[in-house]
Amino acid sequence: MPEAVDRAGRTLPMWVVGFDADASARDEEQADRLVRAVREADVRHLVVLAHAAHNDRETADRVHDRWRALLAEAGCGDGVGLVVVRWPGMCFAPAEDGYQPRVTDADLAALRHVFPGGDKVLTGLRDLLDARPQKNGALDDLGIGLRRLSEQPLDDPLHAYGTDLGADVLPQTDPAMLIDSPAQVCEGFAEALEWAQEETARVEEREPERFEEPDASAAHDVSEHGTLTETDTPGPRPPDDPTECLERPESLAPSERPLRAAESGPELERKWDGAHQLLCQVTSYTVRRHAGLIGERGLAPLLRHLRAELPDTRLHLVGHGPGARLVAYAARGLDADERPIASLCLFQAAVSHFAFADHLPQLSGGGALAGLDGRVAGPVVCTYSHHDLELGLFFPLACRRIGDGALLSGAGRMWGALGYDGVQGIDGSPTLTLAEALTEGALPDTGYVSVDASEVIREGGPPQGAHHDVYHPHLAHLIRAAGHLP
């Protein structure tokens, strides 16, 4: 791997740690070896980076090299080191010639890491998606296969990480897309693909827009259950949802067509496009679930070891997409007494925008990451972009639960992602543009801050939009500013 050097010619050292799907370390000696290496390199600021692009080693190394180079170009060098986390994550990237609803050989190889032991089922699912049988029963077969891949025993620890809302809020952890009729879910995702195409075509016409913060000194109405009312829940909001459908609780509502009614070829072809997206979203859900488990039960113990052995080295956590969920849950797994994390940067986080809230609209309880800022000595910086369709459109559709029709707010509000519209439900949490955030002294010393990066994070075709458009010097400078890196 080529050395990344800063402008003064100093190298930026980098190390790798790895975890399996059950959060066990891939190498029992990696923590001690990392401590020795950090000491020898005289590192005083250790940036720990997690992302989901672990489709294969080459892809992961390419991402690591890009971030390492960006940090070096931002001036991080003397006394700064980088640790990257390998784990069984993956992402479906659009093909260079546009979105192709098919499972490639590379996709299948990556899926085998996400679903260990599921090779036979995965092969059957790819065969179905390639053949596209012209009957609804085949979609049922696909749904059954996806349930087999994702279901876990009730006593499996993964169940604790199926949602970013507190365990006392939603005893049901599996999303509706795994429970509803597969034909209806595929129809809903087919519609979402069309919305993504339309929204991407409009991206150049949309300008980033931020709503003013509510008055933090104003009193908020609280229901008898202790939850904030929907209209008084603070937080920045996007100019509009990617589709009006997200304004309804039942975003993937059943169609009026009877389940077994005959359909024409074009209608079923459209559903098979949605079936591929269903596979993508079930995979993303599984990756996010593993991210929470690995963060809290794998990375957190390693961070505790680093803290104990290297008390003078400051730890800075950085994550992108599901990787942001991993580092956030790692911070949750640490003792809050000494604020062990120096700074936390979550870029386009695949996390609920209510994850940090003490109270949730219409529900009794709070977010699974409530109080996380108490574990971070510096700011918790969360970028968001209204051009991120993976989080703005597909995330809320994939997260909705059975029974959402009884809620008053739409799926985009209830199940929205942190990386699409910023921190929600936190009084006094500031919102800055990226330019403002990079102004010296603009970031708060502590607490949550939303950074509207829509002007920079804006490029990308359907269906994911700009979700992966994060390789910008601005974000490396944001890491440096949040952590006061030399």
RAGIRA-V209516 format. One record per pair of residues at least 24 apart in sequence whose C-alpha atoms are under 6 Angstrom apart, sorted by the first residue. I is the first residue (numbers start at 1). GAP is how many residues later the second one is. D is the distance in Angstrom with one decimal. If there is no record, write none. Layout:
# RAGIRA-V209516
i->I gap->GAP d->D
i->I gap->GAP d->D
This chain:
# RAGIRA-V209516
i->4 gap->65 d->5.3
i->5 gap->67 d->5.5
i->6 gap->66 d->4.3
i->6 gap->67 d->5.4
i->6 gap->69 d->5.4
i->6 gap->71 d->5.6
i->10 gap->67 d->5.7
i->12 gap->65 d->5.2
i->12 gap->69 d->5.9
i->13 gap->68 d->5.1
i->14 gap->67 d->5.9
i->14 gap->68 d->4.6
i->14 gap->69 d->5.7
i->15 gap->68 d->4.9
i->16 gap->67 d->5.6
i->16 gap->68 d->5.0
i->17 gap->68 d->5.2
i->18 gap->67 d->5.6
i->18 gap->68 d->4.4
i->18 gap->69 d->5.8
i->19 gap->68 d->5.1
i->20 gap->67 d->5.9
i->23 gap->271 d->4.4
i->23 gap->274 d->5.9
i->23 gap->275 d->4.7
i->43 gap->36 d->4.4
i->43 gap->37 d->5.4
i->43 gap->38 d->5.9
i->44 gap->35 d->5.1
i->44 gap->269 d->4.3
i->45 gap->35 d->4.8
i->45 gap->268 d->5.6
i->45 gap->269 d->4.9
i->46 gap->34 d->5.9
i->46 gap->35 d->4.9
i->46 gap->36 d->5.8
i->46 gap->269 d->5.1
i->47 gap->35 d->4.8
i->47 gap->269 d->4.7
i->47 gap->270 d->5.9
i->48 gap->35 d->4.7
i->48 gap->36 d->5.8
i->48 gap->269 d->4.9
i->48 gap->270 d->6.0
i->49 gap->35 d->4.8
i->49 gap->269 d->4.8
i->49 gap->270 d->5.6
i->50 gap->35 d->5.3
i->50 gap->269 d->4.7
i->50 gap->273 d->4.5
i->51 gap->268 d->5.8
i->51 gap->269 d->5.0
i->51 gap->272 d->4.0
i->52 gap->37 d->4.7
i->52 gap->38 d->5.2
i->52 gap->270 d->6.0
i->52 gap->271 d->5.6
i->53 gap->37 d->5.0
i->53 gap->38 d->5.7
i->54 gap->35 d->5.3
i->54 gap->36 d->5.0
i->55 gap->35 d->4.8
i->55 gap->55 d->4.7
i->70 gap->403 d->5.9
i->70 gap->406 d->5.9
i->71 gap->405 d->5.3
i->74 gap->403 d->5.7
i->88 gap->25 d->5.7
i->88 gap->26 d->5.5
i->89 gap->198 d->5.6
i->101 gap->172 d->5.8
i->101 gap->175 d->5.7
i->139 gap->43 d->6.0
i->139 gap->44 d->5.8
i->140 gap->42 d->5.6
i->143 gap->39 d->5.3
i->161 gap->128 d->5.1
i->161 gap->131 d->5.6
i->162 gap->127 d->5.4
i->164 gap->188 d->5.8
i->164 gap->191 d->5.5
i->164 gap->204 d->5.0
i->165 gap->202 d->4.4
i->165 gap->203 d->4.8
i->166 gap->200 d->5.7
i->166 gap->201 d->5.1
i->166 gap->202 d->4.4
i->169 gap->196 d->5.7
i->175 gap->224 d->5.5
i->175 gap->225 d->5.8
i->175 gap->226 d->5.0
i->176 gap->224 d->6.0
i->176 gap->225 d->4.7
i->176 gap->226 d->5.2
i->184 gap->70 d->5.5
i->186 gap->85 d->5.3
i->186 gap->88 d->4.5
i->186 gap->89 d->4.9
i->187 gap->84 d->5.1
i->188 gap->64 d->5.0
i->189 gap->85 d->4.6
i->190 gap->81 d->5.8
i->190 gap->83 d->5.9
i->190 gap->84 d->3.9
i->196 gap->266 d->5.5
i->196 gap->267 d->5.4
i->197 gap->265 d->5.6
i->208 gap->246 d->5.7
i->211 gap->25 d->5.7
i->216 gap->211 d->5.7
i->216 gap->212 d->5.2
i->225 gap->139 d->5.7
i->227 gap->132 d->4.9
i->227 gap->133 d->5.4
i->227 gap->134 d->5.6
i->227 gap->137 d->5.9
i->228 gap->133 d->5.2
i->229 gap->132 d->5.5
i->230 gap->131 d->5.2
i->233 gap->192 d->5.1
i->234 gap->190 d->6.0
i->234 gap->191 d->5.1
i->235 gap->188 d->6.0
i->235 gap->189 d->4.4
i->237 gap->184 d->5.7
i->238 gap->183 d->5.8
i->246 gap->164 d->5.8
i->246 gap->165 d->5.2
i->246 gap->166 d->4.9
i->247 gap->163 d->4.1
i->248 gap->162 d->4.3
i->249 gap->155 d->5.5
i->249 gap->156 d->5.2
i->249 gap->161 d->4.2
i->249 gap->162 d->4.8
i->250 gap->155 d->5.5
i->288 gap->34 d->5.4
i->291 gap->35 d->4.5
i->292 gap->34 d->5.2
i->292 gap->37 d->5.5
i->295 gap->31 d->4.4
i->295 gap->32 d->5.7
i->295 gap->34 d->5.0
i->295 gap->35 d->4.1
i->296 gap->33 d->5.0
i->296 gap->34 d->4.3
i->296 gap->37 d->4.8
i->299 gap->31 d->5.8
i->300 gap->30 d->4.6
i->300 gap->33 d->5.5
i->314 gap->28 d->5.8
i->315 gap->26 d->5.4
i->315 gap->27 d->5.4
i->316 gap->26 d->5.4
i->316 gap->27 d->4.9
i->316 gap->28 d->5.9
i->317 gap->27 d->4.8
i->318 gap->26 d->6.0
i->318 gap->27 d->4.8
i->318 gap->28 d->5.9
i->319 gap->27 d->5.2
i->320 gap->27 d->4.7
i->320 gap->28 d->5.9
i->320 gap->29 d->5.9
i->321 gap->27 d->5.3
i->321 gap->28 d->4.4
i->321 gap->29 d->4.7
i->322 gap->28 d->5.1
i->324 gap->25 d->5.1
i->336 gap->38 d->6.0
i->336 gap->39 d->4.6
i->339 gap->36 d->4.2
i->339 gap->37 d->4.9
i->339 gap->38 d->5.1
i->340 gap->35 d->6.0
i->341 gap->35 d->4.6
i->342 gap->34 d->5.7
i->342 gap->35 d->4.9
i->342 gap->36 d->5.4
i->343 gap->33 d->5.9
i->343 gap->35 d->4.8
i->343 gap->36 d->5.7
i->343 gap->140 d->5.2
i->344 gap->36 d->4.8
i->345 gap->35 d->6.0
i->345 gap->36 d->4.7
i->346 gap->36 d->4.8
i->347 gap->35 d->6.0
i->347 gap->36 d->5.1
i->348 gap->35 d->5.8
i->348 gap->36 d->5.5
i->348 gap->71 d->3.9
i->349 gap->69 d->5.7
i->349 gap->70 d->4.7
i->351 gap->66 d->5.5
i->351 gap->67 d->5.5
i->352 gap->64 d->5.9
i->352 gap->65 d->4.6
i->352 gap->66 d->5.5
i->353 gap->63 d->5.8
i->353 gap->64 d->4.9
i->353 gap->65 d->4.0
i->353 gap->70 d->5.3
i->353 gap->71 d->5.4
i->354 gap->70 d->5.3
i->357 gap->68 d->5.1
i->357 gap->69 d->5.8
i->373 gap->74 d->5.5
i->378 gap->67 d->5.4
i->378 gap->68 d->4.6
i->379 gap->66 d->5.8
i->379 gap->67 d->4.2
i->379 gap->68 d->5.1
i->379 gap->69 d->6.0
i->380 gap->67 d->5.8
i->380 gap->68 d->4.7
i->381 gap->68 d->5.2
i->382 gap->68 d->4.9
i->382 gap->69 d->5.9
i->383 gap->67 d->5.9
i->383 gap->68 d->4.6
i->383 gap->69 d->5.9
i->384 gap->35 d->4.2
i->384 gap->36 d->4.9
i->384 gap->37 d->5.7
i->384 gap->38 d->5.5
i->384 gap->68 d->5.3
i->384 gap->69 d->5.8
i->385 gap->35 d->5.2
i->385 gap->68 d->5.4
i->385 gap->69 d->4.3
i->386 gap->34 d->5.5
i->386 gap->68 d->5.9
i->387 gap->71 d->5.2
i->387 gap->79 d->5.5
i->388 gap->77 d->5.1
i->388 gap->78 d->4.6
i->388 gap->79 d->4.7
i->389 gap->75 d->5.0
i->389 gap->76 d->4.8
i->390 gap->74 d->4.3
i->391 gap->26 d->5.6
i->391 gap->29 d->5.8
i->392 gap->28 d->5.2
i->422 gap->28 d->5.2
i->423 gap->27 d->6.0
